[in-house]
Amino acid sequence: MSWRRHLLVLAAFGSQRLVELGYSARNERRLRRTDPGAPEAAPSAFKWIVLANAALFTLPLLEARLRGSHRVPSVVARSGWVGAVGAACLRLWVIATLRGRWTVRALVPADLSVVAVGPYRWIRHPNYLALILEFAALPLVGGAYFCAVGLSVLNGALLWRRIWAEESLLDLHPDYRRQMAGKPRFIPRVCGLASGQKRHPVARR
């Protein structure tokens, strides 16, 4: 795939992101009106999360330009497409499940309404799983290997901090602990095995 085609791909996925951000902003304003003191998970990390996401839609193009006309192996490009489309569909599923409660700032209101349907039926962090997939997959569509690895590491570090803070806030809600206890963070349990499980899971996104 040429860098120009990769630009179109990133623009398409980026446009979806912009629509989601608008929806999140509307939900956040509504939540702030009803619960002005709702805490936010790791607010100081948010600006870095924004920068990391901006890098996801720009740096792969630079790598593609530097790569030149070298052909991207079809297995790599196809893997990128599968991961990117899967991530987008998963996030849309999350938004459709949480609806007005979905925000990119991970606000935790005092009257938290526990959601245990949709993707939350199987895992505690479907929204973050979508981000992990997207950061790894979108650069691969255009053969940006270094960005796929580097941005994934950066995203993982930022998400670790966000998840830790969000779990600390959600731990204050006994009903959430009761309904989500035993669910893995990212990978649905198969044959009794789970990834990222702990004794008292407390994550929402």
N, C-alpha and C positions, 0 to 999 in steps of 0.2 A: 504493500500500500504506500502510495506517495504521501509526502507530508501534507499536500493540499487536501487529499481525501481524509487524512487523519484529522486535519483541521475541521472538516465538515462533521466528522464523527464526534469530536470533542464539543463542537458548537451545539450539536443536537442534544447530547447528554447535559451540557451546561445549561441549555435553555430549560430543560426539565428541572434542573436544580433551582434556577431562578424562580420558576413558578412555585416550587416547594417552599422556597424562602419567603415568598409573599404570603403563602398560606400559613406558615409558621408565625410570621409577624402578626397576622390577624389574630391567631390563637393566643399569642403572647399578650397582646393588648387586652383581650377579653379576660384572660386569666389575671392580669395585673389589676384590672378593675375590681374583680371579685375577691382577690387575695393579694393585696399590695405587698405583703411581706413574704410571699412565697420564695423560699431559698432556691438558688441556682447552683448546680453542681459545678465546682471548679470554675468560677467566673473568670479568674485571671488567665485561664488557659484558652478561653474562647477566641481571643484575637489570634492566637497561634493556630488554632484549628481552622479559622477562616483563611489564614495565609497558606496553610498546608493544602486546603481545598483549592485555593486559587492556583497554587503550583501544579496541582493535578491536571488542570486544564490549560496550562501554558508550557511547562518545562518539557513534556513529551514531544512537543512540536520542535523545540530547539534541538533535542537529541535526534529527532528524525531528520532535521536539516543537516546536522553534522554527519549523520550516517550516510547521507547521499543517496545514491540509486541502488544500494544493496537491497536485494529482495528479502522480504520477511518470510520465513518458513510458514507454510500454510497451517501447520499444526499450532504454531504460536499464535497466529492471527485468529484462528478459530477458537482457541482456548480463551483468548482475550474477549472475543465477542460473546461467548457463552457466559463468562464470568460477569461481564459488564451488563448484559441484558438481564441475567439472573439477579444481579444486585439491584438494578432499577425496579424490577418486578417485586422483589422482596420489600424494598422501601415503600413502594406504593401500597403493598399489602399492609405494612405497618401503619401507614397514614390512614388507610381505610378502616383499620381496626381501632386506632386511637382517636381518629377524627379531631374534634376540637381540643383534645388534650395533647396533641403532638406539637412539640416545639424543638427547634434546634438547640435551644439553650438549656434543655434538660431541667426545667422548673419542676419542683416537687411541692404541690399545694398542700395546705394543712388538711383539707378534706379529700385526700387522695382516694380516688375510686380505682380499685384494683381491677386490672384487665388481665384475664387469663384465657382469652380466646384468640382465634387467628393464629399467627406465628407464636404468640405468647403461650399457647397451649403446650409447646414443646421446648422452647428455650426462653431465657430471660433477656437476651440482648439482640433481637433480630435486627434492629436498626443499626447497631454497631457492626454486626456481621455483614450487613449490606455495604457499609463503608469499607470494611476490610477487603471484601471482594472487589469493590470498585477501584480502590487504590492499586490493587495488584493487576487487575484486568485491563482497565482503560489504556494504560501505556502500552500493553502488549499488543493491542489491536494494530498499532503502528510500529511495532518492533522496538519500542523504547525500553530496553531491558534494564538499563541502569536506573531509570526513573521508577520502573516497577518495583525494584528492590529498595532503592533509597527512600522513595515516598512511602512505601509500605512500612518501613522501619520507623520513619518519622510519625506516621499516622498511628502506628501501634503504641509508641511512647505517649502520645497525647491522649489516646483513648484509655490507656492504662490509668492515667491520672484522673480522667473524667469518670471512669467507671468506679474507681476507688471512692471518689467524692460522692457520686450518686448513690452508691451502696450504703455509705454512711448515713445519708439522709433518709433513705428508704428503710433502713433498719429501725427507724423510730415508729414505723407503722406495723403493729403486730399482725394485722389482717394480711398485709402483703407477705410477711414472712410465712404465715400459715399457708397461703395459697401457692406461693412460689417455692416453698421448701423442696429440695431435691431436684429441681430442674437445672440442667446445665446452662452455662452462659451462652455458648455459641453453637454447639453441635448437638443435635437431637440424640437422645440416648438410643444405643443399638445394643441389644443383648446385654443390658444391664451396665454398659460402659458409657461414660459421659466425659466430655471435655470441659474443664474449667469449673467443676462442681466443688462446692464446699458445704460445710455443715449447715450454715444459715444463709442461704443465698438471698441477696437483697438488691436486685438490679431491675430496672424498669424498661430500658430501651433496647 
